[in-house]
Structure formats: structure tokens, C-alpha cells
């Protein structure tokens, strides 16, 4: 039987059909996924239902013998009272709202008593006012602690988003909307746990860290503490959709961040594991100017990367923490890689290690980058050379060659990494081409079988007529 004449492998109609059947659905899935992700922070109505009047309870944290954080000449129990009173006075300017303070005096009051007070006035929400500090004195930024219990978790998330948006606009770093669990799996913080047990939504507002220089400047004066209170009141007004003819504002139609009323928000889930990975790669170096350029990458499937710090001495000492560039604790997103430019002290051959910290301040250390050359300033104009020590003699000739105008040979390690990257890219492209080809050949075979089957069915039909 003569072989059937084959047409060209790629026919216009076949390619278009393949695009509609394979490529377009994939693009559609990606687009829908993007919309679903965006929906987590898109505008939405408040999911908490309230009556005609809103009842708000403000809890100034600490009091009496419980002094709270004592740093930089500040005592937290006085700071929280100043902020809470300003918040109380501001909220009284809104309509259809009843506002209470758990206490006005500097007195001891248990967490259970505070929650029971909120229950006694049928509170719609309890807001516990606090300022922060860390044992290491290196943390900075604002955060909100919410209940892990549904639907209080979602209530806390919608309010926390408003509060932290204001803190970010003020210039503070955002540490996130988070939950913390105790040994039994219940909410760790007593004011939240006791309130939720009485069906009262509650959150803890940590405005800033009073023991870190980048935050301390936001809470140094009494007026700054009062300003925090007024901002808190505005966030509450937006959350509840309040209006005030005195202030000339109406948040009745204000839309909040989208939240799930039937369950907890994944972005608030506690993470008890360190980030999965942290890697640093050499990019470039200017040994005369003392500049080292690296590419930093990190992964954490359970949280986001929030900070980084680095060591130039192999891990003996680390820099202060810095925000991971592009990390957004409100949306839960962060870039997995970023370029890092480090200033290296003169006459130093650094061993660089980097730490990547997640939302819950757990960290993982990277691989080490060991410089093969000493960073040294260029020779002075009169030809004198900087003092050398025996440990650096091995690097004198490369520096002299460069000063004389000779082109420095690329580092062997850099060439190997470049070749490896090129090989990986070429291999990936080849795999994609093969996958496309095999899928197309498979499609052509299926189409040929369908045509043959239709032909056979037509002949059978004609025979049966």
C-alpha cells in the first residue's frame, strides 16, 4: 500500500488550534490566579455585624505594678494611657458610638477583669493599646496581634489592615497582622483569649519599638503619643463605617480589605519554622572603592521574609537588621531575590554570611562568600603604597597591575558560574522545545486517528444504508 503523502509538520490551522487548546487555557489560569491573589487585599465590606450603635472598649495596656516596657526614659503604662485617652476623646466626636475605657487610673487590673468589663457593656470590639521592645533591642516596626479563632481572626485582620496602613503612612515599618498560640493551641495573649471566650473581638496594637532608634523618634513626646491615639480612632472609624459632622468625615461606605468570614486568614497564620533557604552569590567587586555586590535569595513557604542582616567576619558579628527590599507584610508578598551592595573596610578580605528573618523573627543563615582578594584603596598620587601586612602580600601584585592600567583577569569562580548559568538556560530552552514538539506530534497523531475514524464510520454508515 503506498504511503500516504505527508503535509508540512506545522500548518497554520493546526498551530492556531494548538494555541487555543493548550496555550490559551494556561494563560487564562494564570490570569484567574492573579485575580484571586489580588482579591485578598481588594476592597470589601466589613464582615462583622453590629447594631445601630457601635460599642467600643479601649484598654490602656499595663498599669499599677505592671509597668510594661521601660526603655529610653519611657514607661509603657503611662504611654498607653496617654494614647488611649486621646483615642477615647477622638472617638467621642463620632455619631452613634459608645466609647469606654477599661480603666482611667494607674491601677492593677487583671486581663480577665478587662475582658469582663468589655462584656458588661456589650462591646463590639476591644482595642488593647501597647508599645513594644525586644530583648535584643534590634526589632523595629508596628504590628497587630489578633485571635486565631474564626471569625474573630478575620475581624482582627480587617481592622489591623487599616491600623497598619496608617502606621506605614506615618513612616513606620510594618511587621504584620499575626497570631500567636500557647502550649495548648489556644491564643497566647491573655487579653485576646479572655475576650474571645466572652464573644468579644479583641486585638493588641503594638505601635512601635521604643528601644530601637528608627522607632524611638516616633514616640519621644506626649504629643506624638496623643497623635497615635487620634490615628487609632480614625482606623476604628473606618473599620466600623462611622461618621462625624464635627470632623466633617463620613466612612459609611468605606471599603475594607477583603477577608474570609468563615475561616481564618492564611496570612495571619503562625509560623514556627525557620525560612527554608538563604543563598548569596557573587556579582561584582570594586576592590579600590571597597564595594562588594552580591545577589541575595531566600525562600519561606510558610511566611514571608521580613528582614536581613549580614556579617563580614564569618558570622562572629552581624549588622543591624534591615528591611528585606520589597517585602510587604500587609499582602504577604516579597521578592525572593534582590541585589545587595556592601561597603567593605580597607585592608579586609571579608567572609560574608547573611541572615534572612521571617515574619516571626526566625532566621536561617546563608552560605559563606569568602573574598579571594583584599579590598584596598588605590595608591596615593606620590606613589607611596599603603602599609601592608604579611597576610595581604599575596594580593599586592593584582592591585599593582590594575593601578598600572593592566586589565585584571576575571575571577575563575565568576567564569565558572557564568558558564554554568549559560548551560542551565540552554538546557531549559532545549527542554521546552522538546516538550512543545512532542505535544504537537501527539496532537497530530490524535487528529489523524480522528480523521481515519470518521472515514471508517462514514464507510460503515454507507454500507448499512
Secondary structure, 3 states (H helix, E strand, C coil): CCCCCCCCCCCHHHHHHHHHHHHHHHHHHHHHHHHHHHCCCCEECCCCCCCCCEEEEEEECCECCECCCEECCEEHHHHHHHHHHHHHHHHCCCCCEEEEECCCCCCCCCHHHHHHHHHHCCCCEEEEEEEECCCCCCCCCEEEECCCCCCHHHHHHHHHHHHHHHHHHHCCCEEEEECCECCCCCECCHHHHHHHHCCCCEEEEEEEECCCHHHHCCCCCHHHHHHHHHHHHHHHHHHHCCEECCCCEECCCCCEECCCCCCCCHHHCCCCCCCCEEEEEEEEEECCCCEEEEEEEEECCCCCEEEEEEECECCCCCCCCEECCCCECCCCECCCEEEEEEECCCCECCEEEEEEEECCCCEEECCCEECCCCECCCCCCCCCCCCCCHHHHHHHHHHHHHHCCCCCCCCHHHHHHHHHHHHHHHHHHHHHHHHHHHHHHHHHHHHHHHHHHHHHHHHHHHHHC
